[in-house]
Amino acid sequence: MTKKLFAALLMALFLVGAVAAPALAQSQQALLAFDRKVIQRINIENMWQHLQVLTEDVGPRCMGTSEDRAGVDYIASVLAGYGYEVSLFEFPLPSSRMVPEVAVVAPVEMKLFPAPLTNTGLTTGDGITAQVIDWADSATPPSDWIPGSIALMNGPASVTNYNSYRAAAIAANAAGVILIKGDTGRLTGSVSSPRTIPMLLISPVQGEKLRALFATPPVTVNIQVTLGGFSQHVIGTRKPSNENKSTDNVIIVGGHHDSVYGSRGANDNASSVVTLLEMARVFADYPIDRELRFMAFGAEEGGGGAAQYVASLSAEERARITMINMEMLGSAYAPQERTFVATARNPSIPNFMTDSVMDAGDRLLFPVPFAGRVTGSDHVAFRNGGMEEAIYARAYPGNIPWDPLNRYGLEPQYHTPLDTMEFMSPERLEAAAKVVAAGIYDFLRKDTMNLVRSAIRRDLDFSAESAAFPPANSLGEEVSE
């Protein structure tokens, strides 16, 4: 090694500081210029502001709803503001997908975020606008009941079938029913077919807000329950500035923007969207050697949105694309101490994307194990389309036989109305963003003296740590081979 090169390396080690997030340990020896160029610019305040907008200002972004479209508009505006060429990929939702909308029109204007009961009745045109009258715990209408009104009922925590509630409402000539769930769990329930009147379920918090309006009656709402509709993917594209020196490859960095019925989806999956937006800001003016597409996917929660995008790609386009997907990166749930990478390949083996993120985790003293085969999210569609893919996440949507300490178990707020900013950790979100951003930049940037595999850059050996986590079995939808 020449004296100049040795001196340069010593200077690089001297200049490298600790990672800002408390979740990441300090290691001057493990960080070098390329990592620092990225992680020093990751700003959790930006991310937290985006999270506030998507979860609190926009609210639950259930596919096909007005909030889904508002989330799309916000994400598109942010990417455009960073200088990306923004396009929307619109696609139809499954014809069986129920899309509920409930708007209070008096005494104030306010949105409610319900879940439709399975086999609920549908509406046509502008829906049903009617007065809401509170039945509380009663199985019969109150003395002030007006036929043609909407019944507000309490739904006990143990109830999942609401046939008796529907029968009582129909007997009273109710136009529809809003049920307040008796606990803070998932908004699920059903009535038997055939469809009759609209039956919608809201959370206890939403129920309190609605009941508070009865202080200034009458309370009037508009209910719409329709089938199908559409959602959109947001695509922010940046091409290399010098195409003569670029590869013909495309890297897609993605995460879904929709949430389940009645959930604000802070962790699942606004956490990944805000990570995506912050990476887009950081990478906006860095030299890259391939086309970069940031994609916020619609209709991941049961709508198959990513598969429709993949189906639109030509064989030539698929040959150019690799994709890394992000899921649930910021929960404060104590057992979720670390993140993982995986692929949907069967059998699963690491690829250059998983390797890059694992290497970044090693350098940042934030080990990222390879979890084998993990399915059940947007990366699966890319695997089914013959493309290399990876997923970076903090939790699994299922039981993990090889994780006895439950370090990747789902938080209690998963897919419930409690998936809010209250249960998010800015430190964990920032740490995850820094690791995945450093990893992605390693294979995104223009070729220079690459120290990724050098002894200095990989002076820490976490092979034993990763070996303690053998590959998982399939979790979620199956992957066609």
ROKOLSE-926233 format. One line per field, with one value per residue (C-alpha): x, y, z. Coordinates in steps of 0.05 Angstrom, whole numbers, plus 5000, padded with zeros to 4 digits. Example, Ala and Ser with C-alpha at 12.3 -4.5 7.8 and 13.67 -1.06 7.14 Angstrom:
<mipas>
c1 (5246 5273)
c2 (4910 4979)
c3 (5156 5143)
</mipas>
This chain:
<mipas>
c1 (5000 5028 5038 4987 4934 4949 4944 4879 4849 4871 4840 4775 4772 4787 4731 4678 4633 4580 4511 4462 4407 4414 4396 4462 4527 4587 4644 4694 4730 4668 4641 4672 4658 4602 4562 4571 4552 4483 4470 4490 4435 4379 4334 4284 4248 4230 4207 4166 4132 4113 4087 4044 4013 4000 3972 3940 3923 3904 3884 3870 3888 3843 3848 3797 3776 3785 3841 3877 3876 3897 3957 3976 3972 4016 4070 4070 4077 4137 4173 4160 4187 4252 4259 4235 4193 4128 4076 4015 3999 3924 3893 3825 3811 3781 3706 3691 3730 3684 3701 3667 3661 3626 3622 3588 3552 3519 3527 3600 3636 3680 3703 3695 3739 3697 3705 3647 3620 3626 3562 3541 3490 3515 3494 3483 3491 3508 3496 3450 3445 3404 3401 3438 3401 3436 3411 3468 3465 3392 3366 3304 3298 3296 3234 3259 3271 3252 3243 3293 3348 3415 3422 3484 3496 3548 3581 3607 3679 3661 3615 3638 3571 3521 3459 3417 3436 3417 3351 3333 3352 3312 3251 3256 3262 3333 3369 3435 3476 3540 3568 3620 3669 3674 3750 3811 3826 3818 3755 3726 3657 3603 3530 3500 3482 3442 3462 3410 3425 3495 3529 3594 3641 3681 3733 3717 3755 3714 3651 3667 3677 3611 3573 3602 3564 3497 3506 3482 3431 3412 3473 3471 3518 3528 3544 3572 3591 3611 3649 3712 3740 3813 3878 3945 4020 4063 4127 4183 4237 4308 4354 4430 4454 4508 4474 4537 4569 4508 4484 4418 4392 4334 4328 4259 4257 4186 4136 4060 4022 3954 3929 3874 3803 3800 3875 3919 3975 4033 4078 4043 4063 4072 4138 4166 4136 4169 4235 4226 4212 4273 4318 4289 4310 4380 4392 4362 4429 4478 4511 4480 4496 4426 4354 4323 4249 4218 4150 4094 4049 3974 3928 3979 3929 3890 3885 3943 3967 4040 4021 3982 4043 4088 4038 4044 4119 4149 4199 4254 4234 4232 4302 4327 4292 4312 4268 4276 4213 4205 4155 4139 4204 4187 4146 4165 4144 4201 4218 4228 4300 4327 4311 4321 4328 4298 4275 4214 4258 4246 4295 4317 4389 4420 4429 4468 4413 4409 4484 4490 4440 4473 4541 4515 4486 4554 4589 4538 4541 4468 4468 4416 4407 4385 4318 4311 4245 4192 4129 4065 4083 4096 4164 4129 4098 4168 4194 4134 4152 4223 4259 4309 4277 4288 4249 4275 4230 4226 4170 4137 4062 4060 4091 4166 4189 4262 4251 4238 4254 4200 4247 4210 4140 4084 4065 3996 3975 3985 3925 3884 3861 3918 3971 3985 4044 4036 4066 4122 4196 4232 4299 4283 4254 4317 4363 4327 4327 4402 4419 4376 4397 4471 4460 4422 4472 4527 4498 4464 4522 4569 4629 4687 4739 4691 4712 4652 4692 4756 4785 4777 4704 4687 4729 4671 4649 4575 4571 4559 4503 4468 4478 4437 4375 4364 4318 4244 4190 4139 4095 4037 4020 4056 4106 4099 4162)
c2 (5000 5068 5121 5166 5113 5093 5166 5175 5115 5139 5207 5173 5134 5197 5236 5183 5196 5158 5145 5197 5148 5121 5052 5048 5038 5082 5054 5100 5039 5011 5072 5101 5158 5127 5108 5175 5211 5178 5170 5241 5267 5221 5268 5237 5304 5301 5229 5245 5302 5257 5206 5259 5278 5208 5179 5238 5289 5240 5182 5109 5098 5040 5023 5057 5110 5185 5179 5129 5182 5237 5195 5185 5259 5275 5224 5247 5319 5304 5264 5318 5370 5331 5334 5264 5250 5228 5183 5146 5074 5067 4998 4967 4935 4866 4868 4838 4890 4932 5006 5042 5118 5150 5226 5265 5323 5354 5384 5386 5357 5298 5233 5165 5105 5042 4970 4939 4874 4815 4810 4880 4916 4963 5033 5065 5135 5185 5134 5142 5207 5201 5220 5176 5154 5121 5052 5044 4972 4962 4909 4952 5023 5081 5123 5178 5129 5153 5099 5109 5132 5100 5060 5069 5006 4980 4915 4873 4851 4777 4787 4773 4755 4811 4777 4793 4867 4869 4835 4886 4944 4916 4906 4980 5000 5027 5052 5024 5008 5036 4989 5010 4953 4932 4928 4958 4898 4888 4914 4849 4818 4790 4781 4724 4732 4758 4831 4877 4943 4973 4949 4984 4975 5031 5033 5055 5120 5136 5117 5167 5222 5206 5202 5269 5302 5283 5343 5385 5342 5321 5281 5266 5222 5199 5125 5096 5023 5003 4947 4952 5020 5034 5050 5077 5065 5127 5123 5174 5163 5190 5170 5175 5243 5212 5155 5140 5117 5083 5012 4992 4968 4994 4990 4997 5017 5006 5000 5000 5063 5033 5009 4961 4982 5031 5033 5094 5047 5084 5023 4983 5015 5090 5076 5049 5104 5158 5120 5117 5192 5209 5165 5200 5267 5243 5209 5265 5296 5239 5208 5141 5090 5062 5085 5094 5086 5100 5066 5072 5013 5015 4957 4913 4896 4846 4882 4851 4919 4902 4842 4887 4932 4871 4845 4911 4903 4876 4819 4869 4915 4857 4837 4906 4909 4890 4909 4918 4923 4953 4935 4957 4991 5034 5000 5014 4942 4920 4852 4882 4902 4891 4886 4830 4818 4761 4742 4705 4656 4582 4559 4626 4649 4718 4765 4829 4870 4829 4826 4902 4914 4862 4892 4961 4933 4903 4968 5007 4956 4940 4867 4850 4774 4739 4707 4662 4659 4709 4720 4760 4829 4867 4836 4769 4796 4814 4745 4714 4759 4731 4790 4792 4820 4829 4851 4893 4893 4891 4841 4780 4773 4704 4654 4645 4576 4596 4658 4632 4700 4732 4786 4793 4780 4827 4884 4881 4942 4906 4915 4950 5022 5028 5028 5101 5147 5136 5066 5086 5095 5151 5121 5054 5085 5128 5069 5025 5082 5092 5018 5007 5073 5057 4988 5013 5068 5016 4985 5048 5097 5104 5057 5085 5053 5005 4988 4945 4881 4909 4886 4956 4962 4892 4891 4864 4792 4779 4713 4675 4724 4714 4638 4636 4652 4595 4608 4614 4576 4610 4660 4686 4675 4621 4638 4606 4574)
c3 (5000 4982 5035 5001 5000 5072 5094 5056 5090 5159 5144 5122 5187 5227 5193 5202 5262 5298 5269 5296 5315 5386 5359 5322 5359 5346 5304 5271 5242 5207 5171 5109 5062 5020 5081 5114 5050 5057 5130 5150 5105 5130 5170 5218 5224 5150 5158 5219 5183 5125 5175 5208 5141 5117 5182 5218 5164 5109 5155 5138 5065 5049 4975 4931 4982 4979 5031 4985 4931 4979 5000 4927 4914 4973 4956 4883 4902 4948 4895 4843 4891 4895 4819 4800 4738 4770 4739 4765 4747 4755 4759 4776 4843 4847 4831 4899 4938 4982 4987 5045 5054 5114 5119 5175 5143 5205 5255 5231 5171 5191 5161 5194 5175 5176 5156 5118 5146 5099 5058 5077 5035 4980 4960 4892 4865 4920 4974 5035 5072 5136 5209 5258 5321 5379 5401 5451 5478 5462 5414 5401 5375 5424 5435 5389 5331 5261 5207 5151 5199 5209 5273 5317 5358 5406 5383 5441 5437 5431 5371 5300 5269 5268 5240 5301 5297 5224 5237 5291 5245 5187 5232 5251 5178 5187 5126 5151 5214 5243 5296 5347 5359 5432 5433 5399 5355 5281 5248 5223 5224 5179 5165 5125 5052 5017 5021 5051 5086 5094 5158 5178 5237 5269 5325 5396 5385 5324 5361 5416 5366 5332 5398 5420 5363 5393 5440 5381 5343 5292 5269 5195 5156 5085 5074 5010 5002 4932 4897 4856 4839 4827 4861 4838 4844 4849 4809 4816 4763 4758 4701 4702 4681 4636 4600 4560 4625 4655 4655 4624 4691 4733 4808 4840 4913 4937 4994 4995 5014 5030 5098 5120 5137 5194 5207 5199 5179 5213 5215 5161 5118 5122 5157 5091 5049 5091 5087 5011 5008 5050 5007 4946 4975 4992 4925 4883 4864 4875 4814 4796 4743 4730 4727 4795 4808 4875 4877 4929 4914 4920 4939 4974 5028 4988 4921 4882 4858 4846 4804 4756 4748 4734 4683 4645 4636 4572 4573 4555 4613 4663 4642 4665 4733 4803 4862 4937 4978 5048 5102 5173 5195 5255 5310 5382 5400 5446 5415 5346 5360 5291 5217 5167 5092 5053 4983 4955 4916 4930 4954 4978 4970 4980 4921 4911 4943 5007 5010 5004 5060 5105 5091 5110 5174 5191 5179 5221 5277 5265 5243 5190 5184 5121 5137 5077 5040 5060 5019 5027 5001 4937 4922 4908 4843 4818 4835 4798 4739 4737 4768 4825 4887 4962 5023 5081 5143 5218 5229 5199 5188 5219 5267 5261 5284 5283 5325 5396 5427 5383 5361 5295 5321 5301 5346 5379 5338 5271 5225 5279 5289 5340 5285 5298 5310 5385 5378 5331 5348 5312 5333 5302 5239 5230 5242 5191 5140 5148 5140 5078 5047 5056 5027 4967 4952 4948 4885 4859 4856 4798 4798 4837 4882 4916 4987 5002 5003 5030 5096 5125 5106 5130 5193 5233 5226 5240 5204 5269 5288 5221 5224 5287 5244 5194 5135 5147 5110 5065 5101 5061 4988 4950 4895 4827 4802)
</mipas>
